[in-house]
Amino acid sequence: MQKATIQLETLTCPSCSQKIENATKSINGVEKESVKVLFNSSKVKFDFDSEKISVEDVEKAITALGYEVMKSQVKAK
C-alpha cells in the first residue's frame, strides 16, 4: 500500500467533500477506511494498492465529478 494526498482547487461546501469521499471509496484498489477529505484544506488523503490503481486514476474520478486537482503527492507506506 501507498499513501497519497491530492490537493484540490477549493471545496466550497461539506456536501462536495462527501461527494468526493464517496467516489474515492468506491474505487477498486483504494483502502476505503483510509479515505479522508479535509474540507478546510481542500485535500483528499487515502491509501491505495499501486498494483490495482494509480493516483492518476483517482484524480480522473475526482475531475469527472467537476473538481480541479492542483497537485498530488505519493509516499510509500
C-alpha positions as CSV (number, residue, x, y, z in Angstrom):
1,M,0.0,0.0,0.0
2,Q,1.0,3.6,-0.6
3,K,-0.3,6.8,0.8
4,A,-1.5,9.7,-1.4
5,T,-2.6,13.2,-0.9
6,I,-4.4,15.1,-3.6
7,Q,-4.6,18.9,-3.4
8,L,-7.8,20.3,-4.9
9,E,-8.5,23.8,-6.2
10,T,-11.1,24.5,-3.5
11,L,-14.0,22.8,-1.8
12,T,-17.0,25.2,-1.4
13,C,-19.3,23.1,0.8
14,P,-19.3,20.0,3.1
15,S,-21.5,18.1,0.6
16,C,-18.7,18.5,-2.0
17,S,-16.4,16.8,0.4
18,Q,-18.9,14.0,1.0
19,K,-19.4,13.5,-2.8
20,I,-15.6,13.2,-3.3
21,E,-15.2,10.9,-0.3
22,N,-17.9,8.5,-1.6
23,A,-16.4,8.5,-5.1
24,T,-12.9,7.8,-3.8
25,K,-14.1,5.0,-1.5
26,S,-15.8,3.3,-4.5
27,I,-12.6,2.9,-6.5
28,N,-11.3,-0.6,-6.5
29,G,-7.8,-0.6,-5.0
30,V,-8.4,2.3,-2.6
31,E,-8.4,1.3,1.1
32,K,-11.9,2.6,2.0
33,E,-11.2,3.1,5.7
34,S,-8.3,5.3,4.9
35,V,-10.1,7.9,2.8
36,K,-10.3,11.4,4.4
37,V,-11.4,14.5,2.7
38,L,-10.2,17.6,4.5
39,F,-12.7,20.4,3.8
40,N,-10.7,23.3,5.3
41,S,-7.5,22.5,3.4
42,S,-9.1,21.0,0.2
43,K,-7.2,17.8,0.4
44,V,-8.0,14.2,-0.2
45,K,-5.9,11.6,1.7
46,F,-6.1,7.9,1.1
47,D,-4.1,4.6,0.9
48,F,-4.1,2.6,-2.3
49,D,-2.7,-0.6,-3.9
50,S,-0.4,0.6,-6.6
51,E,-0.8,-2.8,-8.4
52,K,-4.5,-2.2,-8.9
53,I,-4.7,1.6,-9.5
54,S,-2.7,4.8,-9.8
55,V,-3.1,8.2,-8.2
56,E,-4.0,9.4,-11.8
57,D,-7.0,7.0,-11.7
58,V,-8.2,8.7,-8.6
59,E,-7.5,12.1,-10.0
60,K,-9.6,11.3,-13.1
61,A,-12.5,10.2,-10.9
62,I,-12.4,13.4,-9.0
63,T,-12.1,15.6,-12.1
64,A,-15.1,13.7,-13.6
65,L,-17.1,15.0,-10.7
66,G,-16.2,18.5,-11.7
67,Y,-13.4,19.3,-9.2
68,E,-10.0,20.6,-10.2
69,V,-6.8,18.8,-9.0
70,M,-3.9,21.0,-8.2
71,K,-1.2,18.5,-7.3
72,S,-0.6,15.0,-5.9
73,Q,1.9,13.5,-3.6
74,V,2.5,9.8,-3.1
75,K,4.5,8.2,-0.3
76,A,5.5,4.6,0.3
77,K,3.7,3.2,3.3
